[in-house]
Amino acid sequence: MKGFYMLLAVVALIGGGVIWYGARGTPAAAPTASAPLPLAASDGFKGFTLGVASAPIEVTEYSDFECPFCASFATVQMPVIREQLIASGKVRWRYRDFPLPSHQYSRYAALAAQCAGEQGKFWEMHDQLFTNHQWAQTGKNPRSRFRDFAQAAGLDLDKYDACMDGQRYAARLDASVQEGEGLGVRGTPSFFVNGRPYTGRSTSDDIKALVDSLTKKRK
């Protein structure tokens, strides 16, 4: 009997080791580096902006690069908004990251855009990620595609690679998500106009109508 119990103990020990190793070897949802060097969330970053600082209306968008609704907004509605509202000085647009946990590579895409922003190319990378949104439907690791996007956006690839490998802006993403959750953001895209939740349709016509209405009230 003593030998039998010893045998059970050995089997349990081996089984536990297999379970521990299996959990340890579970792949991450997105490519990660072994020694990330994120910036502190307290760096005060409040998102990338378009438009003049003196614009009377500020729209803050919480978005997810893997979200198909966000891609549709970015490629169909946003060009009109840029032309009619942002270029005219009526609106200052602020982009905030809100990668949804249900999307496998949305956080990785947000990191890519942040690393592009480090080189002053955030909006170029933003457009690449949304215009070429087929990457989000394949389910494949998009690392090489994102690097192609970075090259098309005019980035220094060595600096981009170093930024991505170090996950340099991971804390920024966490801070942005926490901010959005605190404001009640539950899905993407979500908008706030001068700090207030926008519950209308996310079309350029509806947003323009609201901006025009608010502008008249200010006069």
N, C-alpha and C positions, 0 to 999 in steps of 0.2 A: 504493500500500500504506500509505503514511504516513497518508493521509486515512482509509483503512479502519480502522486502529487507533485513530485519534482518535474515529471514530464509535462504535467499540466502547466506548471509555472513557466517552463521554457517556451511552450507553445504560446501562452499569453503574452510573454515578453516579445516574441518574434512578431505576433499579430499586432501588438501595440506599435512596434517599430514601423511596420508596413503602413499602418494608418497614419502615423505621424509623418512619414516620408511622403505619402500620397497627398496629404494636405499641404505639405511644404512645397510640393512640386506643382501645385495647381497654377496654371498660367493666368497672368493678369489680364484684365479686359483690354488693356492697351499697352503698347511698348513702354517700359519703364527703365530707368537707369539704376545702377547698383548703388550709386552714391549721390542722390539728388542734392542740389544746393539751392533751394528755393529762397526767394526774397521774403523778407518779413511782411506779414499781412498789414503791418502798421506803416507801410510806406506811403499811405495816404492816397493811393491811386484810385481814381473815381471813374475810370472808363475812357475810351477813345472817343473823340468828338469830331463832328463836322459842323462848320458854320462859325459865324463870328460870335465872340463872347458877349457882344452887346445885343444879341437877338432877344426880342421881348418874350419869346416862347421857347421853353426847353422841353424836348421830348426825350425821355430815357427809355431805351428798349432793352429788355432782358431776353436773350436769345441763345439758341443752341445750334451749333453748326451742323449737327446731324439731323435736325428736325426738318421734315419735308415742308411744313407750313412756313417755317422760317426761311427756307430756301425760296419758296414761292414769293414771299413778301420781298425778300432781298432782290430778286431778279425781275419781278413784275411791278411792284409798287414803289420800291425805294428809288429807282432811277427818276421817276416822276417827282417824288418828294424832294430829291436833291435839286432838281431843276427849278421847281415851282416855289419851294419853301425855304430850302437851305441856301441856295445860291442867291436868292433875293434878299437874304438877311432877316427873314421873318422867324426862322427856326434855327436853334442850335440843337444838334442831334447827339445824344450820348449813348454809346453801346456798352452794355454790361453783359458779362458771361453768366449763363445759367445752364450749364450742361446737365441734362437729365440723367439720372442713374440708369434708366432703362435703355439708354443709347450707349453702345459699346465703345465707340471711338469719339464721342462728342467732346470729352475732356481733352483728349489728345489733340483734336482739331483746335480747341481753344488755346492750348499751349502753343501750337504752331502759329496761330494768329498773334499771340502775345510776343513770341520770339520775332515775328516779322515787325511788330510794333517797336521793338527795341531798335530796329534799324530805320524807323520812320516809315514803314511800309504796311501798317496794319490794314488799312482799307484796301490796299491792293491784294493782300492775302485774303481778307474777308470776301472780296469779289471772286477770287479764284476758288475758294472753298464752296461758295454757294452756286456760282455759275457752272462749275464742273461737279455737280452734286451726285453724279453716278457712283462716286466712291462710297457713298453712304448706303447704297443698295446692294453692294457686292458681299458684304460681310467679311471681306478680306482685310488683312492688316494694311492700312493706308500709308505706312511710313514712306515708301518710295514715291507714291503719288504726291504726298504732301511736299516732299523734297522737290519734285518737279514743279509744283505750284510755287514753291519758294523761289526757284530759279526763274520762272516766268514773271514773278513779281519783282525781279531785280535784286534779290537778296545776295549778300555775301554768304555763300553756302557753308564755309568753315565756321563762321560766327553763328549761323543758324543751327548747325549740327551741335555745336558746343552748348548752345542755349537749350536745345531739345533734350540732349543727353543728360544735362544737369537738372532738367525740370525747373528751370530758374524761376518761373512765375507761378508755380503750383499754389503758393500761399495766396497770391492775388485771386486765383480762381475760387479758392475756398472763401475768401473774404467777400467776393462778389455774390456767391451763392447764399452765404449767410445774410447778406444785406437784402437780397431778393426775398428770401424766406421771411425775414422780419417785416417786409412790406406786404406779404401775403401772396407773392408770386407762386403759382402752382403749375403753370404750364408756359409754353413758349409758342410764338412770341407774345410777350406782355409789355404793355406800354404805360408810362406815366407822363402826364402833361403838366408841367410846372408843379411836379411833386404829387399830383393827384392821379389815381388809377383811371385809365381810359378804358371804358367798357363798350365803346362803339365798334363798328366794323373796321378791320385793319386794311382799309383801302386808301389810296392816295386821295380820292375825292372826299371821303368822310373825314380824314385827318385834316385836309385843307379847309373843309367847312368849319371844323372846330377852331382851327388856328385863326381863320378870318373872323369868326365870332368873338374870340378872345381878344384879338387885336382891336376890334371896334370898341369893345368895352373899356379898353385901356385909354382910348382917346378922349 
